[in-house]
Protein backbone atom coordinates (compact mmCIF):
# COMPACT_ATOMS: atom_id res chain seq x y z
CA UNK A 1 0.00 0.00 0.00
CA UNK A 2 2.96 2.34 0.55
CA UNK A 3 3.35 2.42 -3.24
CA UNK A 4 0.16 4.45 -3.49
CA UNK A 5 2.18 7.50 -2.47
CA UNK A 6 5.19 6.78 -4.69
CA UNK A 7 6.00 9.70 -7.00
CA UNK A 8 9.14 8.26 -8.55
CA UNK A 9 9.66 9.65 -12.03
CA UNK A 10 6.82 12.16 -11.75
CA UNK A 11 7.57 15.73 -12.81
CA UNK A 12 6.20 18.29 -10.37
CA UNK A 13 6.20 22.06 -10.91
CA UNK A 14 5.83 24.21 -7.78
CA UNK A 15 5.20 27.92 -8.24
CA UNK A 16 6.34 30.14 -5.41
CA UNK A 17 8.65 27.25 -4.67
CA UNK A 18 11.64 29.14 -3.34
CA UNK A 19 10.37 29.65 0.19
CA UNK A 20 7.58 29.08 2.68
CA UNK A 21 4.78 26.67 1.82
CA UNK A 22 6.08 26.06 -1.71
CA UNK A 23 9.51 25.13 -0.47
CA UNK A 24 8.11 22.66 2.06
CA UNK A 25 5.77 21.03 -0.43
CA UNK A 26 8.55 20.78 -3.04
CA UNK A 27 10.77 19.04 -0.50
CA UNK A 28 7.95 16.72 0.48
CA UNK A 29 7.18 15.70 -3.09
CA UNK A 30 10.89 15.16 -3.74
CA UNK A 31 11.04 12.91 -0.69
CA UNK A 32 8.55 10.59 -2.38
CA UNK A 33 10.56 10.50 -5.59
CA UNK A 34 9.23 13.38 -7.70
CA UNK A 35 11.51 15.42 -9.96
CA UNK A 36 10.96 19.03 -8.93
CA UNK A 37 10.82 22.23 -10.95
CA UNK A 38 10.87 25.29 -8.70
CA UNK A 39 9.46 28.52 -10.08
CA UNK A 40 9.09 32.04 -8.74
CA UNK A 41 10.16 35.63 -9.29
CA UNK A 42 13.29 35.74 -7.11
CA UNK A 43 16.15 33.98 -8.88
CA UNK A 44 18.48 34.12 -5.88
CA UNK A 45 15.90 32.43 -3.64
CA UNK A 46 15.14 29.78 -6.25
CA UNK A 47 18.82 29.02 -6.81
CA UNK A 48 19.51 28.77 -3.08
CA UNK A 49 16.55 26.46 -2.44
CA UNK A 50 17.38 24.27 -5.44
CA UNK A 51 20.98 24.02 -4.22
CA UNK A 52 19.89 22.92 -0.75
CA UNK A 53 17.46 20.36 -2.15
CA UNK A 54 20.09 19.03 -4.54
CA UNK A 55 22.50 18.59 -1.64
CA UNK A 56 19.85 16.47 0.07
CA UNK A 57 19.59 14.18 -2.95
CA UNK A 58 16.55 15.65 -4.69
CA UNK A 59 16.23 15.86 -8.45
CA UNK A 60 15.53 19.56 -8.85
CA UNK A 61 16.01 22.55 -11.12
CA UNK A 62 14.46 25.99 -11.32
CA UNK A 63 13.04 28.39 -13.86
CA UNK A 64 12.05 31.96 -12.99
CA UNK A 65 8.54 33.10 -13.91
CA UNK A 66 6.00 35.67 -12.77
CA UNK A 67 2.66 33.85 -12.88
CA UNK A 68 0.82 37.16 -13.37
CA UNK A 69 2.47 37.37 -16.81
CA UNK A 70 0.96 34.78 -19.12
CA UNK A 71 3.91 34.85 -21.52
CA UNK A 72 6.24 33.85 -18.68
CA UNK A 73 3.96 30.96 -17.69
CA UNK A 74 3.97 29.78 -21.30
CA UNK A 75 7.78 29.98 -21.33
CA UNK A 76 7.94 27.98 -18.08
CA UNK A 77 5.80 25.22 -19.58
CA UNK A 78 7.92 25.18 -22.73
CA UNK A 79 11.08 24.80 -20.63
CA UNK A 80 9.55 21.93 -18.62
CA UNK A 81 8.39 20.11 -21.75
CA UNK A 82 11.74 20.60 -23.46
CA UNK A 83 13.55 19.09 -20.49
CA UNK A 84 11.12 16.38 -19.41
CA UNK A 85 8.61 15.98 -22.21
CA UNK A 86 5.66 16.04 -19.79
CA UNK A 87 4.18 17.52 -16.64
CA UNK A 88 2.55 15.27 -14.02
CA UNK A 89 1.90 17.54 -11.04
CA UNK A 90 1.35 21.28 -10.81
CA UNK A 91 1.27 23.01 -7.42
CA UNK A 92 -0.12 26.52 -7.78
CA UNK A 93 1.37 28.05 -4.68
CA UNK A 94 2.57 31.52 -5.75
CA UNK A 95 0.67 34.18 -3.85
CA UNK A 96 0.89 37.49 -2.02
CA UNK A 97 -1.09 39.30 0.67
CA UNK A 98 0.65 42.63 1.33
CA UNK A 99 -2.36 44.57 2.64
CA UNK A 100 -4.22 44.56 5.94
CA UNK A 101 -6.73 47.35 5.48
CA UNK A 102 -10.37 48.16 6.11
CA UNK A 103 -12.32 47.62 2.88
CA UNK A 104 -13.34 51.26 2.59
CA UNK A 105 -9.69 52.36 2.50
CA UNK A 106 -8.59 49.96 -0.24
CA UNK A 107 -7.43 51.35 -3.57
CA UNK A 108 -7.24 49.69 -6.96
CA UNK A 109 -3.47 49.65 -6.48
CA UNK A 110 -4.03 47.50 -3.37
CA UNK A 111 -6.54 45.24 -5.10
CA UNK A 112 -5.08 44.50 -8.51
CA UNK A 113 -1.71 42.84 -7.75
CA UNK A 114 -3.34 40.42 -5.32
CA UNK A 115 -5.99 39.44 -7.86
CA UNK A 116 -3.44 39.25 -10.70
CA UNK A 117 -1.13 36.86 -8.84
CA UNK A 118 -3.41 34.89 -6.51
CA UNK A 119 -6.23 34.35 -9.02
CA UNK A 120 -5.00 35.37 -12.47
CA UNK A 121 -1.73 33.53 -11.97
CA UNK A 122 -3.53 30.32 -11.06
CA UNK A 123 -5.69 30.67 -14.17
CA UNK A 124 -2.63 31.15 -16.41
CA UNK A 125 -0.89 28.11 -14.94
CA UNK A 126 -4.00 25.92 -15.03
CA UNK A 127 -4.76 26.89 -18.61
CA UNK A 128 -1.28 26.23 -19.98
CA UNK A 129 -0.16 23.29 -17.85
CA UNK A 130 -3.66 21.84 -17.75
CA UNK A 131 -3.81 21.78 -21.55
CA UNK A 132 -0.59 19.75 -21.63
CA UNK A 133 -2.01 17.35 -19.05
CA UNK A 134 -5.28 16.97 -20.94
CA UNK A 135 -3.32 16.15 -24.10
CA UNK A 136 -1.51 13.34 -22.22
CA UNK A 137 -4.68 12.19 -20.46
CA UNK A 138 -3.28 12.40 -16.95
CA UNK A 139 -2.18 14.88 -14.30
CA UNK A 140 -2.84 16.39 -10.89
CA UNK A 141 -3.24 20.10 -10.20
CA UNK A 142 -3.04 21.25 -6.59
CA UNK A 143 -4.13 24.82 -5.94
CA UNK A 144 -2.94 26.31 -2.66
CA UNK A 145 -5.93 28.17 -1.30
CA UNK A 146 -6.60 29.44 2.22
CA UNK A 147 -9.13 29.28 4.99
CA UNK A 148 -9.87 32.75 3.60
CA UNK A 149 -11.36 31.05 0.56
CA UNK A 150 -13.99 29.46 2.82
CA UNK A 151 -14.70 32.07 5.50
CA UNK A 152 -14.31 35.82 5.72
CA UNK A 153 -11.17 37.27 7.26
CA UNK A 154 -10.83 40.79 8.60
CA UNK A 155 -9.16 43.45 6.48
CA UNK A 156 -8.12 41.06 3.72
CA UNK A 157 -10.83 41.61 1.11
CA UNK A 158 -8.70 41.19 -2.06
CA UNK A 159 -7.05 38.06 -0.67
CA UNK A 160 -10.34 36.44 0.35
CA UNK A 161 -11.91 37.35 -3.00
CA UNK A 162 -8.99 35.77 -4.86
CA UNK A 163 -8.97 32.61 -2.77
CA UNK A 164 -12.74 32.27 -3.01
CA UNK A 165 -12.40 32.53 -6.78
CA UNK A 166 -9.62 29.95 -6.70
CA UNK A 167 -11.89 27.51 -4.88
CA UNK A 168 -14.60 27.82 -7.53
CA UNK A 169 -12.00 27.63 -10.31
CA UNK A 170 -10.84 24.36 -8.77
CA UNK A 171 -14.36 22.90 -8.80
CA UNK A 172 -15.11 24.08 -12.34
CA UNK A 173 -11.86 22.74 -13.81
CA UNK A 174 -12.34 19.43 -11.99
CA UNK A 175 -15.64 19.00 -13.83
CA UNK A 176 -14.21 20.10 -17.17
CA UNK A 177 -11.17 17.83 -17.05
CA UNK A 178 -12.31 14.73 -15.13
CA UNK A 179 -13.02 12.77 -18.31
CA UNK A 180 -9.51 13.64 -19.55
CA UNK A 181 -7.81 12.08 -16.52
CA UNK A 182 -6.75 15.40 -14.99
CA UNK A 183 -7.63 15.93 -11.34
CA UNK A 184 -7.87 19.41 -9.79
CA UNK A 185 -8.00 19.92 -6.02
CA UNK A 186 -6.99 22.52 -3.47
CA UNK A 187 -5.38 22.72 -0.05
CA UNK A 188 -6.71 25.47 2.21
CA UNK A 189 -4.38 26.21 5.13
CA UNK A 190 -5.13 28.37 8.11
CA UNK A 191 -2.38 30.73 9.28
CA UNK A 192 0.96 29.14 8.41
CA UNK A 193 4.31 30.15 9.89
CA UNK A 194 5.77 31.85 6.82
CA UNK A 195 6.96 35.33 5.84
CA UNK A 196 3.47 36.01 4.45
CA UNK A 197 1.88 35.83 7.90
CA UNK A 198 4.72 37.29 9.97
CA UNK A 199 2.95 40.62 10.49
CA UNK A 200 -0.21 39.15 12.00
CA UNK A 201 1.61 36.45 13.95
CA UNK A 202 3.93 38.98 15.56
CA UNK A 203 1.10 41.38 16.44
CA UNK A 204 0.16 40.53 20.03
CA UNK A 205 -3.54 41.39 19.82
CA UNK A 206 -4.18 39.93 16.37
CA UNK A 207 -2.17 36.81 17.14
CA UNK A 208 -4.09 36.23 20.36
CA UNK A 209 -7.42 36.57 18.55
CA UNK A 210 -6.41 34.18 15.75
CA UNK A 211 -5.11 31.54 18.13
CA UNK A 212 -8.29 31.92 20.17
CA UNK A 213 -10.22 30.88 17.06
CA UNK A 214 -7.97 27.87 16.45
CA UNK A 215 -8.86 24.80 18.56
CA UNK A 216 -5.30 23.46 18.29
CA UNK A 217 -4.08 26.74 19.79
CA UNK A 218 -1.09 27.20 17.49
CA UNK A 219 -0.15 28.25 13.97
CA UNK A 220 0.48 25.66 11.27
CA UNK A 221 4.03 24.71 10.32
CA UNK A 222 4.79 24.67 6.56
CA UNK A 223 5.79 21.00 6.70
CA UNK A 224 2.34 20.11 8.00
CA UNK A 225 0.97 20.64 4.49
CA UNK A 226 3.21 17.99 2.94
CA UNK A 227 0.92 15.06 3.69
CA UNK A 228 -2.04 16.63 1.92
CA UNK A 229 0.11 17.57 -1.08
CA UNK A 230 1.63 14.10 -1.45
CA UNK A 231 -1.84 12.55 -1.16
CA UNK A 232 -3.29 14.77 -3.90
CA UNK A 233 -0.24 14.33 -6.16
CA UNK A 234 -0.19 10.55 -5.91
CA UNK A 235 -2.26 7.53 -6.89
CA UNK A 236 -3.66 7.51 -3.36
CA UNK A 237 -6.14 10.18 -4.48
CA UNK A 238 -6.92 8.70 -7.90
CA UNK A 239 -10.68 9.12 -7.36
CA UNK A 240 -10.49 12.55 -5.73
CA UNK A 241 -11.15 15.70 -7.73
CA UNK A 242 -12.85 19.06 -7.16
CA UNK A 243 -12.23 19.02 -3.42
CA UNK A 244 -10.54 21.29 -0.89
CA UNK A 245 -8.54 19.89 2.01
CA UNK A 246 -8.64 22.29 4.94
CA UNK A 247 -5.44 22.17 7.01
CA UNK A 248 -6.50 24.76 9.52
CA UNK A 249 -6.30 23.35 13.04
CA UNK A 250 -10.09 23.58 13.29
CA UNK A 251 -10.04 27.34 12.63
CA UNK A 252 -13.42 29.03 12.64
CA UNK A 253 -14.37 32.64 11.85
CA UNK A 254 -15.80 34.84 14.59
C-alpha positions in Angstrom: 0.0 0.0 0.0 3.0 2.3 0.5 3.3 2.4 -3.2 0.2 4.5 -3.5 2.2 7.5 -2.5 5.2 6.8 -4.7 6.0 9.7 -7.0 9.1 8.3 -8.5 9.7 9.6 -12.0 6.8 12.2 -11.8 7.6 15.7 -12.8 6.2 18.3 -10.4 6.2 22.1 -10.9 5.8 24.2 -7.8 5.2 27.9 -8.2 6.3 30.1 -5.4 8.7 27.2 -4.7 11.6 29.1 -3.3 10.4 29.6 0.2 7.6 29.1 2.7 4.8 26.7 1.8 6.1 26.1 -1.7 9.5 25.1 -0.5 8.1 22.7 2.1 5.8 21.0 -0.4 8.5 20.8 -3.0 10.8 19.0 -0.5 8.0 16.7 0.5 7.2 15.7 -3.1 10.9 15.2 -3.7 11.0 12.9 -0.7 8.5 10.6 -2.4 10.6 10.5 -5.6 9.2 13.4 -7.7 11.5 15.4 -10.0 11.0 19.0 -8.9 10.8 22.2 -10.9 10.9 25.3 -8.7 9.5 28.5 -10.1 9.1 32.0 -8.7 10.2 35.6 -9.3 13.3 35.7 -7.1 16.1 34.0 -8.9 18.5 34.1 -5.9 15.9 32.4 -3.6 15.1 29.8 -6.3 18.8 29.0 -6.8 19.5 28.8 -3.1 16.5 26.5 -2.4 17.4 24.3 -5.4 21.0 24.0 -4.2 19.9 22.9 -0.8 17.5 20.4 -2.1 20.1 19.0 -4.5 22.5 18.6 -1.6 19.9 16.5 0.1 19.6 14.2 -3.0 16.5 15.6 -4.7 16.2 15.9 -8.4 15.5 19.6 -8.8 16.0 22.5 -11.1 14.5 26.0 -11.3 13.0 28.4 -13.9 12.0 32.0 -13.0 8.5 33.1 -13.9 6.0 35.7 -12.8 2.7 33.9 -12.9 0.8 37.2 -13.4 2.5 37.4 -16.8 1.0 34.8 -19.1 3.9 34.8 -21.5 6.2 33.9 -18.7 4.0 31.0 -17.7 4.0 29.8 -21.3 7.8 30.0 -21.3 7.9 28.0 -18.1 5.8 25.2 -19.6 7.9 25.2 -22.7 11.1 24.8 -20.6 9.6 21.9 -18.6 8.4 20.1 -21.7 11.7 20.6 -23.5 13.6 19.1 -20.5 11.1 16.4 -19.4 8.6 16.0 -22.2 5.7 16.0 -19.8 4.2 17.5 -16.6 2.5 15.3 -14.0 1.9 17.5 -11.0 1.3 21.3 -10.8 1.3 23.0 -7.4 -0.1 26.5 -7.8 1.4 28.1 -4.7 2.6 31.5 -5.8 0.7 34.2 -3.9 0.9 37.5 -2.0 -1.1 39.3 0.7 0.6 42.6 1.3 -2.4 44.6 2.6 -4.2 44.6 5.9 -6.7 47.4 5.5 -10.4 48.2 6.1 -12.3 47.6 2.9 -13.3 51.3 2.6 -9.7 52.4 2.5 -8.6 50.0 -0.2 -7.4 51.4 -3.6 -7.2 49.7 -7.0 -3.5 49.6 -6.5 -4.0 47.5 -3.4 -6.5 45.2 -5.1 -5.1 44.5 -8.5 -1.7 42.8 -7.8 -3.3 40.4 -5.3 -6.0 39.4 -7.9 -3.4 39.3 -10.7 -1.1 36.9 -8.8 -3.4 34.9 -6.5 -6.2 34.3 -9.0 -5.0 35.4 -12.5 -1.7 33.5 -12.0 -3.5 30.3 -11.1 -5.7 30.7 -14.2 -2.6 31.1 -16.4 -0.9 28.1 -14.9 -4.0 25.9 -15.0 -4.8 26.9 -18.6 -1.3 26.2 -20.0 -0.2 23.3 -17.9 -3.7 21.8 -17.8 -3.8 21.8 -21.5 -0.6 19.8 -21.6 -2.0 17.4 -19.0 -5.3 17.0 -20.9 -3.3 16.2 -24.1 -1.5 13.3 -22.2 -4.7 12.2 -20.5 -3.3 12.4 -16.9 -2.2 14.9 -14.3 -2.8 16.4 -10.9 -3.2 20.1 -10.2 -3.0 21.2 -6.6 -4.1 24.8 -5.9 -2.9 26.3 -2.7 -5.9 28.2 -1.3 -6.6 29.4 2.2 -9.1 29.3 5.0 -9.9 32.8 3.6 -11.4 31.1 0.6 -14.0 29.5 2.8 -14.7 32.1 5.5 -14.3 35.8 5.7 -11.2 37.3 7.3 -10.8 40.8 8.6 -9.2 43.5 6.5 -8.1 41.1 3.7 -10.8 41.6 1.1 -8.7 41.2 -2.1 -7.0 38.1 -0.7 -10.3 36.4 0.4 -11.9 37.4 -3.0 -9.0 35.8 -4.9 -9.0 32.6 -2.8 -12.7 32.3 -3.0 -12.4 32.5 -6.8 -9.6 30.0 -6.7 -11.9 27.5 -4.9 -14.6 27.8 -7.5 -12.0 27.6 -10.3 -10.8 24.4 -8.8 -14.4 22.9 -8.8 -15.1 24.1 -12.3 -11.9 22.7 -13.8 -12.3 19.4 -12.0 -15.6 19.0 -13.8 -14.2 20.1 -17.2 -11.2 17.8 -17.1 -12.3 14.7 -15.1 -13.0 12.8 -18.3 -9.5 13.6 -19.5 -7.8 12.1 -16.5 -6.7 15.4 -15.0 -7.6 15.9 -11.3 -7.9 19.4 -9.8 -8.0 19.9 -6.0 -7.0 22.5 -3.5 -5.4 22.7 -0.1 -6.7 25.5 2.2 -4.4 26.2 5.1 -5.1 28.4 8.1 -2.4 30.7 9.3 1.0 29.1 8.4 4.3 30.1 9.9 5.8 31.9 6.8 7.0 35.3 5.8 3.5 36.0 4.4 1.9 35.8 7.9 4.7 37.3 10.0 2.9 40.6 10.5 -0.2 39.2 12.0 1.6 36.4 13.9 3.9 39.0 15.6 1.1 41.4 16.4 0.2 40.5 20.0 -3.5 41.4 19.8 -4.2 39.9 16.4 -2.2 36.8 17.1 -4.1 36.2 20.4 -7.4 36.6 18.5 -6.4 34.2 15.8 -5.1 31.5 18.1 -8.3 31.9 20.2 -10.2 30.9 17.1 -8.0 27.9 16.5 -8.9 24.8 18.6 -5.3 23.5 18.3 -4.1 26.7 19.8 -1.1 27.2 17.5 -0.2 28.3 14.0 0.5 25.7 11.3 4.0 24.7 10.3 4.8 24.7 6.6 5.8 21.0 6.7 2.3 20.1 8.0 1.0 20.6 4.5 3.2 18.0 2.9 0.9 15.1 3.7 -2.0 16.6 1.9 0.1 17.6 -1.1 1.6 14.1 -1.4 -1.8 12.6 -1.2 -3.3 14.8 -3.9 -0.2 14.3 -6.2 -0.2 10.6 -5.9 -2.3 7.5 -6.9 -3.7 7.5 -3.4 -6.1 10.2 -4.5 -6.9 8.7 -7.9 -10.7 9.1 -7.4 -10.5 12.6 -5.7 -11.2 15.7 -7.7 -12.9 19.1 -7.2 -12.2 19.0 -3.4 -10.5 21.3 -0.9 -8.5 19.9 2.0 -8.6 22.3 4.9 -5.4 22.2 7.0 -6.5 24.8 9.5 -6.3 23.3 13.0 -10.1 23.6 13.3 -10.0 27.3 12.6 -13.4 29.0 12.6 -14.4 32.6 11.8 -15.8 34.8 14.6 
